[in-house]
Amino acid sequence: MAAVADGMKAWGVMRERAYAFALVLTEVTMPTLSGIELLSRIVASDECKNIPVISKLPFDVLPNFFSVLVDFS
């Protein structure tokens, strides 16, 4: 388990730990790398694209969030 304050740190921790996570919990609004950008990196990476992601997001972000999922499905 790891807790970090921003998306870029989250991505760094995932890489440092060889993507050995069973689940990622993220907020959409984060400094340096948004939750949507983090999700994009996760689903684009062969090493971690199968890690489930739960994201807290405001209603107005839904179209962008779903476009990421469609792009990588």
C-alpha positions as CSV (number, residue, x, y, z in Angstrom):
1,M,0.0,0.0,0.0
2,A,1.1,3.5,-0.7
3,A,-0.4,7.0,-0.2
4,V,0.9,9.9,-2.2
5,A,-0.2,13.5,-2.7
6,D,-0.2,13.8,-6.4
7,G,-0.5,11.8,-9.6
8,M,3.1,12.0,-10.7
9,K,4.3,10.7,-7.3
10,A,1.7,7.9,-7.7
11,W,3.0,6.9,-11.1
12,G,6.6,7.0,-9.7
13,V,5.7,4.7,-6.8
14,M,3.9,2.3,-9.1
15,R,7.1,2.1,-11.3
16,E,9.4,1.8,-8.3
17,R,7.4,-1.1,-7.0
18,A,7.2,-2.9,-10.4
19,Y,3.5,-2.2,-10.6
20,A,2.8,-4.7,-7.8
21,F,-0.6,-3.3,-6.8
22,A,-3.9,-5.1,-6.5
23,L,-5.9,-1.9,-6.8
24,V,-5.4,1.9,-7.4
25,L,-7.6,4.4,-5.7
26,T,-7.3,7.9,-7.2
27,E,-8.9,11.3,-7.2
28,V,-9.4,13.0,-10.6
29,T,-8.2,16.4,-9.4
30,M,-4.6,16.0,-8.3
31,P,-1.5,18.2,-8.7
32,T,1.1,17.6,-11.4
33,L,-0.7,14.6,-13.0
34,S,-4.5,14.4,-12.9
35,G,-6.3,11.2,-12.2
36,I,-7.4,11.0,-15.8
37,E,-3.7,11.3,-16.9
38,L,-2.7,8.6,-14.3
39,L,-5.5,6.3,-15.6
40,S,-4.2,6.9,-19.2
41,R,-0.7,5.8,-18.2
42,I,-2.0,2.8,-16.3
43,V,-4.1,1.5,-19.2
44,A,-1.4,2.2,-21.7
45,S,1.2,0.2,-19.8
46,D,1.5,-3.5,-20.5
47,E,2.8,-4.0,-16.9
48,C,-0.2,-2.5,-15.1
49,K,-3.1,-2.2,-17.6
50,N,-5.0,-5.0,-15.7
51,I,-4.8,-3.3,-12.3
52,P,-8.3,-2.2,-11.3
53,V,-8.7,1.6,-10.8
54,I,-11.4,3.2,-8.6
55,S,-11.5,7.0,-9.2
56,K,-13.5,9.7,-7.3
57,L,-14.6,12.1,-9.9
58,P,-17.1,15.0,-10.2
59,F,-19.9,14.6,-12.7
60,D,-18.6,17.2,-15.1
61,V,-15.4,15.1,-15.7
62,L,-17.3,12.0,-16.8
63,P,-17.0,12.6,-20.6
64,N,-13.1,12.9,-20.3
65,F,-12.9,9.9,-18.0
66,F,-14.9,7.7,-20.4
67,S,-13.0,8.8,-23.4
68,V,-9.8,7.5,-21.8
69,L,-11.5,4.1,-21.2
70,V,-12.8,3.9,-24.8
71,D,-9.4,4.8,-26.2
72,F,-7.8,1.9,-24.5
73,S,-10.5,-0.7,-24.6
